[in-house]
Amino acid sequence: MGQLDGRVAIVTGAGLGIGQAIAQRFVEEGARVVVAELNAETGRAAAEQLGKNAHFVQTNAAQKASVEAMVAAAVAKWGTLDILVNNAWGGGRIGRIEKKTPELMEHGLAIGFLGPFWAMCAAHPILKAKGYGRIVNICSLNGVNAHMGTAEYNTSKEALRAATRTAAREWAPLGITANVICPAAKSASFAATMGAHPELVAAADASNPMGRIGDCYDDISPVALFLASEGSRYLTGNTLFVDGGSHINGSSWAPNLDA
């Protein structure tokens, strides 16, 4: 028997990277999973690869109506909802804080904070009615350590962390847990950043106490599984730094912002 037998999960941004790895792990552990993804090509491919217990729903994680429709689609397909993983991100750009445009900041807050917030609110009545729920929000060391160049990302992820802790406090009596993972993993967004700033590639592994940046499936998805499972029933409002120890003494992340 799998740890998630009979459970229904939504994973946003599940077409690639961390989201795809979490969706795969959940299906392997018996869950039925909605692959919520903006990119129809990667979303459908991920769902097809996962098989009959995965269902693709095209979702814009930055829009309230779209994440509400995502939750409704999960219930329409699988009859209920137990687990919500807010992972989706896209559209950031490295640059100094004073050069961030209103459009960039607004998009960052929409996809990194407001979309996940509205998804949590849409899931709430379903989880409350059954007296059970697991919310796992993927945040970032970028915000915790105030990494340079990514103000829109840092700000949105720290806002989501605060909202997660508030939800954990308010929803604890309802049987709903809410926790955060701050990962260090070679995700699609990590690869894009490293491609734009090759000077950081060698430094990334070297700056990690374990000497490597994590793998999405082997290192990150097992922790998401734990937070989605019965084993975490007495754990809520926490941030788990799944980062090889990078959070202990901060990070040497220092891109060339004038390049």
BELDA-V276227 format. One record per backbone hydrogen bond with DSSP energy under -0.5 kcal/mol. NH is the residue of the N-H (numbers start at 1). CO is the residue of the C=O. E is the energy in kcal/mol with one decimal. If there is no record, write none. Layout:
nh->NH co->CO e->E
nh->NH co->CO e->E
//
This chain:
nh->4 co->29 e->-2.6
nh->5 co->2 e->-1.1
nh->6 co->30 e->-1.0
nh->7 co->4 e->-2.3
nh->9 co->32 e->-2.8
nh->10 co->83 e->-2.1
nh->11 co->34 e->-2.3
nh->12 co->85 e->-2.4
nh->13 co->36 e->-1.9
nh->14 co->11 e->-0.6
nh->14 co->36 e->-1.3
nh->16 co->13 e->-0.7
nh->19 co->16 e->-0.6
nh->20 co->16 e->-1.7
nh->21 co->17 e->-2.3
nh->22 co->18 e->-2.5
nh->23 co->19 e->-2.5
nh->24 co->20 e->-2.5
nh->25 co->21 e->-2.3
nh->26 co->22 e->-2.7
nh->27 co->23 e->-2.3
nh->28 co->24 e->-2.4
nh->29 co->25 e->-1.3
nh->30 co->27 e->-1.9
nh->31 co->26 e->-2.5
nh->32 co->7 e->-2.4
nh->33 co->53 e->-2.9
nh->34 co->9 e->-3.0
nh->35 co->33 e->-0.7
nh->35 co->55 e->-2.4
nh->36 co->11 e->-2.0
nh->36 co->34 e->-1.1
nh->37 co->35 e->-0.7
nh->37 co->57 e->-1.5
nh->40 co->38 e->-0.8
nh->43 co->39 e->-2.6
nh->44 co->40 e->-2.5
nh->45 co->41 e->-1.9
nh->46 co->42 e->-2.3
nh->47 co->43 e->-2.2
nh->48 co->44 e->-2.8
nh->49 co->45 e->-2.2
nh->50 co->46 e->-1.6
nh->51 co->47 e->-1.2
nh->54 co->51 e->-1.7
nh->55 co->33 e->-2.4
nh->57 co->35 e->-2.3
nh->59 co->37 e->-1.3
nh->61 co->59 e->-0.9
nh->63 co->60 e->-2.1
nh->67 co->63 e->-2.1
nh->68 co->64 e->-2.1
nh->69 co->65 e->-2.0
nh->70 co->66 e->-1.9
nh->71 co->67 e->-2.0
nh->72 co->68 e->-2.1
nh->73 co->69 e->-2.5
nh->74 co->70 e->-1.9
nh->75 co->71 e->-1.9
nh->76 co->72 e->-2.4
nh->77 co->73 e->-2.3
nh->78 co->74 e->-3.0
nh->79 co->75 e->-2.0
nh->82 co->8 e->-2.6
nh->83 co->8 e->-2.2
nh->84 co->134 e->-2.6
nh->85 co->10 e->-2.8
nh->86 co->84 e->-0.6
nh->86 co->136 e->-1.7
nh->87 co->85 e->-0.9
nh->95 co->149 e->-1.8
nh->99 co->96 e->-1.6
nh->100 co->97 e->-1.2
nh->105 co->101 e->-2.3
nh->106 co->102 e->-2.8
nh->107 co->103 e->-2.2
nh->108 co->104 e->-2.4
nh->109 co->105 e->-2.3
nh->110 co->106 e->-2.0
nh->111 co->107 e->-2.7
nh->112 co->108 e->-2.4
nh->113 co->109 e->-1.6
nh->114 co->109 e->-2.9
nh->115 co->110 e->-2.9
nh->117 co->113 e->-2.5
nh->118 co->114 e->-2.8
nh->119 co->115 e->-2.2
nh->120 co->116 e->-2.4
nh->121 co->117 e->-2.1
nh->122 co->118 e->-2.3
nh->123 co->119 e->-2.2
nh->124 co->120 e->-1.7
nh->125 co->121 e->-0.7
nh->126 co->123 e->-0.7
nh->127 co->123 e->-2.2
nh->128 co->124 e->-3.2
nh->129 co->125 e->-1.8
nh->130 co->126 e->-1.2
nh->131 co->127 e->-1.0
nh->131 co->128 e->-0.6
nh->132 co->127 e->-1.7
nh->133 co->175 e->-1.5
nh->134 co->82 e->-2.3
nh->135 co->177 e->-2.2
nh->136 co->84 e->-2.9
nh->136 co->134 e->-0.5
nh->137 co->179 e->-2.7
nh->138 co->86 e->-2.8
nh->139 co->137 e->-0.8
nh->139 co->181 e->-2.6
nh->143 co->140 e->-0.6
nh->144 co->140 e->-1.2
nh->145 co->141 e->-3.3
nh->147 co->142 e->-2.5
nh->148 co->253 e->-0.5
nh->150 co->147 e->-0.8
nh->154 co->150 e->-3.2
nh->155 co->151 e->-2.6
nh->156 co->152 e->-1.6
nh->157 co->153 e->-2.4
nh->158 co->154 e->-2.1
nh->159 co->155 e->-2.0
nh->160 co->156 e->-2.1
nh->161 co->157 e->-1.9
nh->162 co->158 e->-2.0
nh->163 co->159 e->-2.3
nh->164 co->160 e->-2.4
nh->165 co->161 e->-2.1
nh->166 co->162 e->-2.0
nh->167 co->163 e->-2.7
nh->168 co->164 e->-2.5
nh->169 co->165 e->-1.9
nh->170 co->166 e->-2.5
nh->171 co->167 e->-3.0
nh->172 co->168 e->-1.0
nh->174 co->171 e->-1.7
nh->175 co->172 e->-1.6
nh->176 co->171 e->-1.5
nh->177 co->133 e->-2.4
nh->177 co->175 e->-0.5
nh->179 co->135 e->-2.5
nh->180 co->238 e->-2.9
nh->181 co->137 e->-2.2
nh->182 co->240 e->-2.5
nh->183 co->139 e->-0.6
nh->183 co->181 e->-0.7
nh->184 co->242 e->-1.9
nh->186 co->214 e->-2.5
nh->187 co->185 e->-2.1
nh->191 co->187 e->-2.3
nh->192 co->188 e->-2.0
nh->193 co->189 e->-2.2
nh->194 co->190 e->-2.6
nh->195 co->191 e->-2.0
nh->196 co->192 e->-1.6
nh->197 co->193 e->-1.6
nh->200 co->197 e->-2.3
nh->201 co->198 e->-1.2
nh->202 co->198 e->-0.5
nh->204 co->200 e->-2.0
nh->205 co->201 e->-1.0
nh->206 co->202 e->-1.6
nh->207 co->203 e->-2.1
nh->208 co->204 e->-0.5
nh->208 co->205 e->-1.1
nh->210 co->244 e->-0.6
nh->211 co->208 e->-2.0
nh->214 co->184 e->-1.5
nh->219 co->215 e->-2.1
nh->220 co->215 e->-1.3
nh->221 co->216 e->-1.9
nh->222 co->217 e->-0.5
nh->223 co->220 e->-0.9
nh->224 co->220 e->-1.7
nh->225 co->221 e->-2.4
nh->226 co->222 e->-2.0
nh->227 co->223 e->-2.3
nh->228 co->224 e->-1.4
nh->229 co->225 e->-0.7
nh->229 co->226 e->-1.1
nh->232 co->229 e->-1.2
nh->233 co->230 e->-1.8
nh->235 co->232 e->-2.1
nh->236 co->234 e->-0.5
nh->237 co->178 e->-2.9
nh->240 co->180 e->-3.1
nh->240 co->238 e->-0.5
nh->241 co->239 e->-0.6
nh->242 co->182 e->-1.3
nh->242 co->240 e->-1.1
nh->243 co->241 e->-1.3
nh->246 co->243 e->-1.1
nh->248 co->245 e->-1.6
nh->257 co->255 e->-1.2
nh->259 co->256 e->-1.1
//
